[in-house]
Amino acid sequence: MSLQTMPNIVPWEQGRQVPWPTQASVNPGKRRRLGRLGPGDGRYLFVPMDHSVSDGPIASVEAFRSIVADVAAAGADAIVVHKGRAAVIADVPLGSCSLVVHLSASTSYAPDVNEKVLVGTVEDAVRLGADAVSIHVNFGTPTEAAQLTDFGVIASACERYGMPLLAMVYARGEGIADPYDPAVLRHITNVAVDLGANIVKTSTPRPISRMSEIAEACPASLVFSGGPRSEHDDSSLARLAEEVVASGASGLAIGRRVWTHPEPASVVRTLVDVLHPSAGEGRIPAARTSGE
């Protein structure tokens, strides 16, 4: 498919496509990579697996590799890992599942766990064959200014290299009265877009029925987190995915509730059935690994 004939990569709003971003507003490299992040229906299912930096190992070496292979085969649109982990799993076939390299980090041992710092570059992601990079910003913290500065630096590099940017934005600092307030989430997701994000991830609001208020105000593709780990209840995740679709948001980014499940592939298939109901035969796994 030529660049001239490629469809716009667009989010969904109230069941209809919204023409953002336009072909004219996205450089060719970004457009190609955005096209690889999903089946082209404007929805996404990302599985973040970067938690080993913040919280410690999420699985043994071999179990981690198996989880990656399973969620990729089950239809996840992308996994999110740090650069070193991407190199470790470079020989694990991803098929049509994309690689997103996470550039932010903090650990549970830090005096301020909400202070995220840059630990990678867009150049690192290019060398690893990534389809996108992600950063994390916690609003309302004492280090918000520094995190926003890092955001600007990475956004500019993404433009230079034609790399899509997934911004994970949360309201978690002392300056935030309610981290799930829809008004606050509307604000921080728009900050992410204004600073250059192509896809924005944020918390699921409370009540969940107010997701549409955030989706309607966000001019970029918006994905919600899956919330804290819970009992392994696939039906509740399916209902969450249905709420996301109904809200006009673009999808979900669910980590813990996938890889802590006894059958991660089953969870992914459940979510794919809701988010990509007609994509089954449209995404044929290819012999691609995370290091390409």
N, C-alpha and C positions, 0 to 999 in steps of 0.2 A: 504494500500500500504506500503510495507516495505521500509526501508531506502535504501536498495540495489537497489530497482526497481524504486525509485522516479526519475522523469526526472530532468535534470539540470534546474535551474532557469536562464534564459538567456535573454539578451536584443536582440533587432532586429536591423539589419543594412542593409539598402538598400533592405528590404524585405526578408532577410534571417537571420536565427538564428546564433548568435555568441557564441561559447562555453565559456562564462564567466559568473559567476565563475564556475569552475568545481566542481564536487562532492568532490574531494579530498581537495579543498581549502576552503570549507565551513563546519563548524562543524554541527553535526546533528541537534542541536536545531535551529540554524539559517536556515538550509535547510527546516525544517518543517514549521517554521514561514514564510519564504519567499514563500513557497508553498501556504500559506493561504492568501497572499496579492493580489492574482489575480487568474484568471481562468486557468493559465498555458500556456498562449499564448505569454508571454514575454512582455505584455503591461499592463499599469496601468492607472487608473483614481482615483486620490486622491482628497478629498474635505477638505482643511484646514479650521478649524473653531476655531482657536486659537486667533483670532483677538480681542477678548474681553479684553485681557490683554493689548495689544498695543494701541488699539483705543477706547475701551469702548464696552458696550453690543451691540451685533449684532441683538438681538431680545429679546422679553420677554421670561420669563422662559418657558412657555408652547409652544411658537412659536419655540424656540430653539429645544425643544424636538421633535416637529413635523417635523422640517427641518431634524433633524438627522434620524428620522424614514422614512421620504419620500426619502431622497437621498440613504439610505441603500436599501430600497425596489426597487428603480429604477435601481440599479445595480452598484453604486459606489463601488470601490474596497476597499476603506478605508476612514475614517474620521480622522482628526488630531485635537486633543484637548489637553489642559493642564490636569494635574493629578486631580485637584479638580473638573473640569468639567466632567472628565471621571467618577468620583464617583457619581456626581449628576445625570448623565444620565445612570447609571449602569443598570436600569431596562428597558431601551428602547431597544427593540429587534433590533439586527443588522443583523440577518440572516447571509449571506455570506460576509457581509461587515466587514472589519477588523478595529481594533482600533490601532491608532498610537498616542503615548503620546509624546507631545512636551516638551522639557526640557529647552528651552531658552526663555528669556523674556526681554522686555524693555517696557517703556510706553511713550506716547506722551508728558509727563510732564518732562522727563529727560533732563538734559543739552545737552546730546548727545543721540539722539534717536537711533543711529546706534550702540550703545554699548550694546551688548547682554550678559547677564549673565545667569549662570545655576540656575534654580529654581526647579529642580527635578533630580532624579537619575534613573538609569536603574533598581535598586531594586524596586522603586516605580512602574515602569511600569510592572514589573513581578507580583507584588501583584495585580495590576489592571487587569491582564489577557491580556495585550497588545500583539499585534503581531509584533510591531516594535516601535522604538523611533525615534524622529527627533530632530535635533539641527539646529541652525541658525548662520551663520557666515557672517559678512559684511567685505569685503576686502577693503583695502585702508583707513581704519579708524585709528585714533590714538590708538584704543584698539585692533587692529587686532591681536597682539601677544597674548594677554590674551585670546581672543576668540579661537585662534588656540590651545592654551594650553588646554582649556576646551574641545575642539574637541578631542584631544588626550586622555584625561582622559575618556571621554564617550566611545570612540572607544574601548579602552582596556576593559572597563566594559562590553561592548556588546559582546566581545569575551568570557569573563568569563561566561556570562549568556546565550550565544547562542541567542542573540537578534539582529535582523537586524537593521541597522542604515541608516536612511534617512537624508542626509545632505542638508540643504537649503543654498545655497551659492550665494551671490550677490556682485556686485562691486558698492559700494555706497559711499565710502569715498572721502575725499579731494584729495587723491592720484590717483583718477581715472578720466581720462579726458572724457571717454565715457562709461557709464555703460552697454551699449548694444553692444559694440564692440565685434565681434565674436572672435577675438584673445584673448581678456581679458577673455571672457567666457570659451574659450578652456582651458586657464591656470587655472582658479579657479576651474573648474570642475575636472581637473586632480589632483589638490591639494587635493580635497575632497576624491578622490579615493585613493591617496597615503597615506592619513591619516586614511583610514579604512572604508569609506562609502560603503554600498552595493547598495544604490540608491541615485542619486544626482538630486536635483531640482535647476534650475537656471532660470534667466530671458530669455524671448524670444528675440533673437537678432534682430537688425535692420540693414539691411532689413531682414524680416522673411525668405526670400528665402535662407539665409545662415545658417539655422539651421543644415543642414547636416554636415557642417564643424565642428560643436561642437560635434555632435553625433558620427562622424567617429573617433574623437580623444579621446572619453571618453570610457574607458574599462569597465565601470559599467553601469547599467541601468540608463538612463537619462530621466528625465521628465521636461517639461517646464512649467513655470507659465502661467496663463491665461491673464496676463496683467491687467491694471487698469479697474475699473468698467466703464461701458459704457451704452448706451441705450440697452434695452433688445432685442438683436439681435441674435437669435438662429442660424441663417444661418452663421454669421461671426464666431461663435464658432465652428460650424461644419467644416467650411473651415480651421480653425486653426488646428483642429484635423486631417483633411486630410493632411495638410502640415506636421504635426508631423509624421504621418505614413510614408509619402513619404520620410522624412528626414532620417529615420532609428532610430529615437529616440524611447523611450519606452512608452511615454504617456504624460499625463498632470496632473498638480496639480492646480486645480481651486477652489478658495474659494469665493471671493466677487461676481464674476459673476454668481455663483450658488445661494448663499443664499440671495442676494439682488433681485433676480428675483421673480416675482409674483408666479411662479410655478417652484420651484427648481427641482422637480422630472422630469419635462419636459426637462430641460436643461441636466440633467444627462442622461436621455434616449437618447437624441440627440447625446451626446458624446459617450455613450456606443455603439450605432449603428455603429459608425465609428471605435472606438478603439477595440471593441470586436464583430465583425460582426457575428461570429459563436458561440458565447458563450451563447446565449439566453437560451437554454435548459440545458446547462452544469452547471449552477450555481443555484441550487435550494435552496431558502432561508431555513435556519435551525433555530430552536428555540434557538438562542444564544444571549446573551445580552453583553453590553460593560464591565460588571464587572466580567465576567467569566475568 
